[in-house]
Amino acid sequence: MQTIRMDMREKTDPEMIRKAGEILQRGGLVAFPTETVYGLGGNALDEASSAKIYAAKGRPSDNPLIVHIARLEDLALLVTDIPEKALILAQAFWPGPLTMILPKSPIVPDATTGGLKTVAVRMPSHPAALELIQAAGGYVAAPSANTSGRPSPTTAAHVIEDLDGKIDCIIDGGQVGIGLESTIVDLTGETPEILRPGYISKAMLEEVLGKVTVDKGLTSEDEKVRPRAPGMKYRHYAPKAQMTIVEGEEDDVVRTIRELARKDTAAGLKVGIIAAAESAPKYSEGTVREAGTRSDARTIAVHLYALLREFDEMETDRIYSEAFEEGQLGDAIMNRLLKAAGHHVIRAEKM
């Protein structure tokens, strides 16, 4: 299959959007930019299209797809009930990086929801995404546009690297704005529950909803306590190299990573280091990459996946990353780092 690339980095092209929408209506697959990461779109109401998405990504079939809509009124077709809390969240955060879990209606194929009786829905804020969804008929299922398990794509080049020749079309909208997947909130219980952290934080949700809980599987160190969101069960966002997160006080972390990098380099291994802009100059061994500044976690989020892919291209053997827990995006960033590292974390020793 030859994958068509549509360049919309400068502006959205209505004719290209129309053609991409027709591809989706015919059952094809189109990768497109959102404000979070690039998505791999298919017709959400077509079982065969969902099967194509799973096949292209190599994605486990029990990992539900998020259905993207462009108008709030289109939510009614997908679900059996729209609770008041869903309307409150939509008013506050849609269009935007928030996904809601609700009871699905019979029109949504089980193939789209991974066999679950619930459906995940969000309304992205990226203009090209919104126009594409409407051109496709209003309902586009779209996980991240990458090979399953790899770091999610934040540029069209990342999509091409993973899916060129496997999908019909890629809309190139340039670098995405946020760089981490949407927050997922389950609204099927009495108390809203965060199943995946993202840009929309627990504090932001509680400001409009009141009490919000977090899935214990996201924070528990007990491997027997599994995350409820199927997508969180698997190793995600992972580089090819062995990755370790080092946490502790900044000076202790730097000293520990420097010593680990020195030993690995002496053993002939290629070492990559992910550091904050404030501490990056303190490293002398390995290939050091600045993730962003600790004073603005958004700069870290937008660069994280690209750095992991860059280390893959360099055929790095070991990656050491500082922990990033500060700021609104701290929980989401650490969630992705922990998944990428297979929860391999060490505590920096004090002098």
N, C-alpha and C positions, 0 to 999 in steps of 0.2 A: 504494500500500500504506500502511495506517495502522500506525505503529509503536507498540506497547504499551509503556508505561513502568511497571515494577514497583518501587515504592519499598521498599527494604530497608536504608535508612541506619541505622535504629535497631536492627533485628533481622532475622534471616533468617525468612521466612515459608514454612513447609512447603508450604502449598497453592499459593502462587505458584511455588515451585520445581517442584512437580509439573506445573503447567501449562506452565512454560517447558521442562521436560524433554520433555513431549509434543510441543511445537513442534519440538524438535530431532529427535525420533524420526520425525516426519512429514516431515522434510526441510527444515524452516524454519531460520532464522538467529536466534540470540540473542546479544546482547552482554552480557558479564558482567564483574564486577570480579575481578581477581586481586591478589596482593600486589605485582606489578610494574606492569602497566598493564592497561587494560580489553582483553579479548579478544573477537573476533567468532567465535562458536561455530557449528559445523555438525557433522553426523554424519561422523566421520572415516572410516567404512567405506563411505560412500555417495559414489560418484563425482559424482553430480548435486549433492549438497550442497557438495562442494568447489568445483565449478564456480560455484555461487551465491556463495560467499565471494569468489572471484576477481572475479566480475562486480560485486558490491556495492562492493568496495574499488577496483576498477580496477587490480588487482594483476597483474603479469606472471606468466604461468602456469608459468614455470620457477623460481618462488620458493616453495620447499616450505612447507607448513603444519606447525605443531607439533601433535602429538597429545597431548591432556591426558588423564591417567588419575587415578583416585582411590584405587586399590589397587595395591600392588606386584605382586600375583599376576596382574594384568591385563596386565602387560608381556609375558608369555609369548606371548600371542596375536599381538602386533604384530611380533615379531622372530624370526629364525631361530636366534639364539644370544644368550645373556646372559652376557657375560664376567664374571669375578670382579671386575674393576675397576668394572663397572657396579653390582654389588651393594654394593661398598664405598662408592661415591658415593651410592647410594640410601640406605644406612644413615646416612650422614653429613649429607646435604643434602635429602632428600625427607621430607615435603612441603617445597617451597621453590623458590627462583628459579634452578634448574639444569635445563638441557635436555641430554639425551644423544642422540648420533647412533649408531644401531646398524643392522645389516643387516635390512631389512624382510622380513616374511613375505608370502606371496602374497595374504593377506586384505586388505592395505592397498592401496587403489587407487593407480595411478600418478598420478592427478589430485591426490591428497593430498600426494604426495612430490615434485611437480614433475618427474615422470619419472625420478627417481633411484631407485637400488636400496637406498637407506638410508631410515630413518625417524627423525624427531626426536620425542622423547618427554619430557614432564615431568609432574610431579605438583605442582600449585600448593598453597599453604598456606592460601589464603583460604577460610573456611568455606562461603560461598555458592557458590564455584566447585566445591568438592569435592562438595557436596550436589547441585548441578546436574549434574555429570558422572555421578554415580550415577543420578540420575533420568532421564538421557538414554540410559542403557544402558552407560555406562562408557568410551566413546571419543569425545571431542570434539576436532575439529580447530579450532584457534583462533589466527589471527594477531592482531595488534593491531587494535582496532576503530576504524580511521580510514581516510580516503581514502588510497590508496597514495602515499607520498612526504611526506605531511604529518606534523607532530609527533604522536607517539603520544598517545592519550587517557589522562589520569589522573583524570578525573571523568566522570560520565554526561553532563554538559553538553557536553563535547568530542565524545562519541559522537553526541549528538543533532545537533550542528553539522554533522558529516560524513555521517551515515548515516540521519537521520530520513527515513522514507518509503521506504527501500531495504531495511530488514530488518524482521523480524516483532516483535522484542521487545528491550527494554533493561532489564536489572536494575541499578537504581541502588543501589550500595553505598557511595556517598560517595567521598571522596578515597582513592586507593590509598596503600599504605605506603612503597614503594620508589621508584617513578617511572621506572625504567629497565627495559628488557626483560631477560629471564633470560640468564645465561651459557650459551653453547652449547659443549659439549665433544664432539669426535669420538672415539669409542672403537673405530673400525673398523681402526685401524692398531696397530702395536706400541707406540707412545708416544701417550698421550692428547694431543689438540691443541685449544686454545681457538680456536674459529671466530668467537665474538662475546664480548667482555668484558661482565661484568655485576657484580652484587652479590657473587657467589661469585668471589673473586679467584684469580689464579694461585697466590699463596702459600697460600691456604686449600686449594686442590686438591692442591698438592704435599705439604701436611702429612699428607694421608691416602693419597695415591697414589704419592708419590715424583716422579720427573721428569715434567714436563708442558711441552709446547712451545706456542708461539703462532703462528698462521697468519701467515706473512711478509707476506701481502697487507694485513694490518691496520696494519702499522707502516712498510712501505716507502713512500718518497716517489716511487718510480718508478711512473708510471701504468700501465706494462705489467705490473706485478706485481699481479694482481687477487686480491681475497679469495676463498677457496674457498667460503664460505657464499654461496649465490646472493643472499640478502637483503642482503648487504653490498656487492653490485656496484652497486646503484642509489643515486641520491641520496635519502636518507631524512631524516626528522625536519626537513624544510626549511621555514623561513618563506618568505613571499612576497618579503620584502625582501632586498636584497643584504647578505650577512653576512660579517664579517671577524673573525677571532680575533687578538688581540694578545698576544704572549708576551714574557717578559723579567722583569726586576726590577720589583717593584710600583711604585715611584716613576716608573720609565721608562714602564711600561705606562699608568699614569694620565695622565702628561703627553702621551703619544702620542695616546691616545684623546681627551683634551680638545682637542687641536689639530685632529684629524680632525673631531670633532663641531662645533667652531667654524666650520671652513671649510664643512662641509655645511650647517649651519644658516644661514650667511650666504648660501648659494646657494639658499635656500628649501626645503631638503629636511627631512623629518621624520626625526629621529635617535633611535634607541633604544640604550641602553647596559645590558649585563648585567654586573653587578659583584658582588664579594663584599661582605658586610655591613661588613667592615673598611675597604674603600676607597670604597664608594658615596658617602659624604658629600663626597668630594674632587672630585666632578664638578659642574660648573655649567651645562653645555650639554646639550641633549637631554633625553629622558625616561629617567630612571635607574631601574632595577629591581634590587633585591637578590635574588640567586639563593640566598643562604644564607651560612653562615659557613665560612671555611676550616678552622676547628678541628673541623668535623663535616661531612664531604663528603655525608652522607646528606641534609642540609638543602638542598644544592645539587641533588642528583639528583631529589628529589621535586618541586622547583619548575621545573626546566628547561623541560620541554615546555609547561607552562602559560604561562611567560613568552614563549615563541616564538609561541604562539597569541594572547596578549594584544597583542603587537606587530603581528600580522596584523590584528586588530580595529581597531587604531589607524591602519592603513594607513601604517605606517612605511616610509620609503624606504631607510634604511641602519640596520644593526644592528652595533654593535661589542661584542665580548665579551672579557672578560679570560680568560686560560687558567686552567684548574683542574686541576692535576696531582697535588695532594697527597692523601694518605689512601687508604684501601682502595678507594674507588670512583673514584679519579682516572683510571685507564685507561678505565673505562666512560664516565665523563662526557666525557672528551676525545674518545673515539671518536664519541659522538653529536654533539658540537659540530663536529667536523671534517666529519662527513657533512652536517650542517645548513648549514655554510658552504661546502660544495663544496671543502673542503681549502684555502680561501683564508686563509692565515696570514701575518702579518707580524711581524717582530722589532722590538720597541721600541728606538729608538736611545738610547744613553746621552748624558748632557749632556757 
